[in-house]
Amino acid sequence: MSVIDKCAAYTRARTARESGLYPYFLAFDGRDAGTARLADGREVVMCGSNDYLGLSTDPRVTEAAAEAALRHGAGCTGSRFLNGNLELHDRLERELAAFFGKPAALMLTTGYQANLAAVAGLCGPGDTLFVDKEAHASLIDAARMSRARIQWFAHNDTAALAAKLDRLPGRGGRMVIVDGVYSMEGDLCPLPELVRVCEEYGATLLVDDAHGAGVLDKGRGTCSHFGLTDRVPLITLTFSKAFGSIGGAVLGDEDVIDYLRHNARSLMFSASASPANAAAALESLRILRAEPWRCSSVVDNADFMRRELAALGYEVGASTTPIVPVGSGDELATLRAWQLLVDQGVYVNAVLPPAASPRLRTSYTAVQTRAQLDRALRGFAAVRERVLGVPGQGTAPRATR
């Protein structure tokens, strides 16, 4: 089969579209702090966004982006390495490093590219990477692109990691790669044990904190949450979650960041982040510093939804973050549950393999009102019998605060 023929043979998406149960690439035509408008005019409570602090539509952020575009243009049209670097990029790096408590930072155009830089920019043939099996796809791709030897260890199993490190001393460098907060379950990595094991075996620890940065410990992330920022050599993050923009960064020692500036292909051979994206991320960072209440508010909203969904009979994960996974059965049942909820005015994410086992991934923001969350719960209650196969329509959500 040719590379073109295999495309015609791919029917999974076509079948889902024909059945009316296709959950991807749904077109939106506007949104605010807690709701979104579909292209067909329907309004839904947005329970599937990673805009954890509600900053992507904050007027201060959008105005900063617009002003940067007017001043610097729509794009930089070149790599930061050559002609695409702005003082705005440098300023954002300085403020990121100071806020997260690391000596230096390197900004890249996406969070995906930040992980490519940190892993493939530092590791290569002769090195060994020890990767959590639930690590984000960008970390897995980065590991493969590095051409280093890859060893997988069971999710959050530090004993298994230690055993592999003990059996594979190796001659080259060794890097352990984990997420700070895992994007599908919302669970945290066991960072204290990971740090202990890495220090014992002389391995470099990289924490991808895409979903922890901006949320945990007044926004300073997973490493600060555990009081271990100084003992984690490499942290990556993205601006497309709590920072309401797009882009990413690597945080580490000055020597490491300088090395990546001159060796990370995902930086050197890609155009730099647009002025608007950089300005939006910078303004979001400044708002976060001034308004740390957003960090506790988003966790409170997620805790409320987790508690109330469980009371309705839904199986929810045990996370303590804004991510609340909801059990939904097999693939077909998940697609049906997603469609039923959209029909009720509630938008969630239908997650299917290979991303993860079937589930509904829900997530919440700091600025969603209790009235909006109650509306979402009424939607879950209305479809409960068809999703869970239990009688009744569920109890009404408790009164708003």
N, C-alpha and C positions, 0 to 999 in steps of 0.2 A: 504494500500500500504506500502510495506517495505521500509526501507531507501535505499536499493539497487534498488528496482523496480522503485522508483521515478526518478532515474537517466536515466533509459531506456525510461521513459515517457517524459523526457525533450527533446524537438525537436527543440527549437528555434535556437540554434546555428547550428544544422545540416541543417536546412532548409536554413539558410543564406549561409552556405558553398556551398550547392548544387546549389544555385542561383548565385553564384559568387559574392555575396555582403557581405562577412564576413570581418569586419574591424579590427579584433583583432588578437593578437599574430603573426602579420606579422614579418617575419624574416629579420633582417638587417645583413649586412656583412661589416660594416665599416662606418665611418662618420668623418666629419671634422667640422670646425667652423660653417658652414651654410648649409651643404648638408649632405645627407646620401645615402648609397648604399644598395639597397635591395639585398636579397640573389640571385635573378635571374639576377643581374648585372645592373639593372636600377638605375640611379641616380635621386634623388628627392631633391627639396629644402625642408629643414626640417622646417615646420611651425607648429610643434606640440610638440616641446621639452620644458622642463622646465629648460634647461641649460641656465638660463637667462644671466649669465655673460660670457658664452662661455668658462668656465674653465675646463670642464670635459675632453677636449682633449688638453688643454694647455700643452706644453712639460714640463713646470716647475712642474705642478701638477702630471703628469704621472711619471715623474722621481722621485719625492718625494715618490709616492706610491711604485714604484719599489724598491727604496733603503730601504724603511721600510720593505718590504717583505723579501728582502735579509738579512736584519739584524735580524728581529724578527720572521720570518717565515710567512707562508701563513695565519695562524689563531692563536688565543690565546687559543683555546680549552677549555675554561672555563669561568665562570661568573667573572665579575670584583670583585664581592663580595668575591670570594675565591682566585682563582689563575690566573685570566685573566686580571689583571690590569697592564697597562704599564705606565711608566712615560710620554709616548707620550699622553695617554689619559688625564692624569692630566694637562699636558702643554696646551692641546687644551682647556680644561675647563677654565683654568686661562685666556687664551687669549680671549675666547668667552665672559666671564663675563666682562672683561675690555672693550672690543669693544662695547658691547651692553649696558654698563652702569648699570649692576646689580652686587650685591655683590658676587654671586656665580653661578656656572653652574654645571649641571650633564649631562654627555654624555651617550647616550644609542645607541643600535645597529641600530635602525631605528627611523624615526620620528613617526611612528605609536606607537612604544613602549614608546616614550617620552610622548605622550598624555595619554597612559594607566597609566604611572607612575604618571603624574601630577593630573589626575582625580581620578582614582581608588586607587592610593596610598595615597591620602589625604582625600577622602570622602568615606562614607559607610552608612549602615543603620542608620537612624535618621537624616541624612543630606538631603538637598534638592539642586538639580541642576537645573538651569534655562538655557536652551540650545536654541540657535538660530536654527530655523528649517532648515536653510541651512548650518549648521555646518558640517565640514568634517566627513566622515564615521568613522574615527578613534576616534573622540571625542564622537560620538554617541555610539560606541561600548564600549568605556571607561566608559561612563555614565551608561550604562546597567550593565557592569561588577562590578561597584562600589556597586551595590544594594542600592544606595541612591534613594530617590524619585525624579522623573524627571518631570519637567514642561517645556513645549515647548512654545516659544514665536515667533510671526511672524518676518520674516527676517528684521533685522535692525530697528525694531519697539521698540524704547526705552519707549514709553508711555505704550505699552502693557506689557513690562518687569516691569516697575514701578508698574503697577496695580497688577500684579501677586505677586511681592515682598510685596506689601502692604497687600494683602489678605492672604498671607501665611507666617506669621512671623516665625513660627516654633521654635522648641527648639534646634535643632542641627545647624551645620554650613550650610551656604548657599554660593554656588559658581555659578557665571554667566560665561557661556562658549560661546566664539565667535571666528570666524576667523578674522585675521587682514585684509587679502585680500582673498576674496572668489574665489575658484579655477575655478568655471565654468563661472561666470559673470565677474570676475576681479574687482568687486566693493569693496570699503573699508568699514569697519565697522564704525559707527558713534562714534568714540572713546571718544570724549569729553563728549557727553551725557551719554554714558555708564559709564564712570568714575564717573560722577556726581550722577547718579542713584545708583550705587553700594556704593558709599560713604554715600549717604543719608540713605540707608537701611542696611548698615553694611554687604554687601555681598562681597565675594572675587572674583575678576575679573581675568579670565584666557583668554589670547589672544594667539591663535595658529597663529604664524606669518610665516608659511611655505613659503608663496608666497610673503611676504613683506620683510623678512630678506634678506639682500644682495642686495636689490633693492632700496627701498625708503630711503630718507634722507642719501645719500652717503653710503647706505648699512645697516644702523642701524635700519631700519625697521619701521613698522607702528607706534609703540608707540613713537619713536623718531620723526617721521614725524609730529606728533601732539604735540610734546613737553611734553609728559605725561609718559615717562618711569618710573619716580620715583613713579607715582601714580597707576601703574599697578603691582599688586603683583606677578603675574605669567605669564611668556612668554614661549611658546614652539616654537621650530623651527626644520627644517630638513636640512640635508646636501645634499639631492638628488635634490635640485633645484639650487639655485644660487651658491652653494658650490661644485658642480660637483662631489660629492661622494655619499655615503650613510651613514645614521646615523641620530641621532637627539639629542636634548638637551632640558633640562628644565632650565630656568633662574629664580632666585629669591633670597630671603634672605638666609643667611648662615644657619640659623636654619631650614628653610624649606628644603634646599638641603641636609643637614645632615640627616634629618628625612627620606627623600626619599631614601637615600643611604642604609638605614637599614630597609625600609619597602615597597619599591616599588617592587612588584613581577616581573614586566617586566624587571627590572634590575637584581634582585637577581637570577632569574631562567632562564636566557638566556645567552648564550655565548656573550662575549664582542665583540665590533667592531674589525674587522681585523686591523692589523698594517697598511696595505695599505690604507684602507678606512680612518682611523684616520689621517694618514699623508697627504692624498690628501685634506681632509677638512681643516687641519691646513695650508697647503700651499695656498689653495684658500683664506682663511681668510687673510693671509698676503698679497697676491696679491691684494685683495679688498682694504685693507688699503692703499696700495701704488698706486693703479690705480682707484681712485673713478670715473674716466670718464666712466667706464663701466656701472655704475648705470644710468647715464643720457643717454648714448647711447642706452641702451635697451629700455628705455621709448620713446626716439625719433623714433626708428625703429617701435615700436608698434603704435605710433601716426601717422606715415606716412602710415602704412598699414590700420589703421582704417579709415583715411581720404580717401585714394584711393579706398578702398573697398566700402565705402559709395558712392563715386562718380560713381562707377560701378553699383550701385543700390542695393547692398547687405545691409541687415539689420544687423547692428553691435551694440554691447553694448556701454554703455556710460562710460566704465572703463577708468581709467588713469594709468593703469598698463600694464605690458607686455602681459596680457591675452586679446585677442580680440575674443569674441564669434560672430559667424556668423549664422544668421537665415537660416534654410534649410528645413522647412516644417515638415512633419510627419516622422515617423521612416523609412518608405521605401524610401521617398525622400532623407532623410539624408544619407542612405546607398548608394543610387545611386550617390549623389553629391560627397561623399567620393571617390567612385571608379572612377568617371570622373576626379577628380582632380589628383588622383594617376596616371591615364593614361596620364595626362598632365605634369607629373613630379613634382607634388606639394603634399607633405604629410601633412595632417591635422588629427585631432582626431575626429572620429564620436562618439558623446555622445548620449546615449539612456537611457531611464528609466531602472532601478531605480536611476541611478547616477544623472540624471537631465532630464528636458524635451529635446526633440530632438534638436540637434544643431551641428554645426561644431565648435569645440574649436580650435582656433589658438593661438599660442604664439610665441614670437620672442626672439632673443638673441642680446647681445651687439656687437657681432663680425660679424653679417651678413652684407654683403656688399649691397649697393644699387642695384648693378647689380643682386644679388641673389633675392632681394625683387621685383625688376622689373620683373624678370622671373616668380616669384610666381603670380604677378598680371596679367601677360599675360595668365597664366593658368586659373585664375579666370575669366578673360574676355572671354576666349575661351569657357567656359562651362556655361556662364551666361544664355544664352537662354534656355538651358535644365534644369538648376537649378531653375531659377526664372520665366521661362515662358515668357520672354520678348524678343522682336525682336532684332536682331543685335548682334554683338560680343563685344560690349562695346568699350570704348575708350582706347587707349594705355596709359600706365602709363607715367607720366611726366618724363622729362629728369632727369638723375641721378645728384646728387650733385657733 
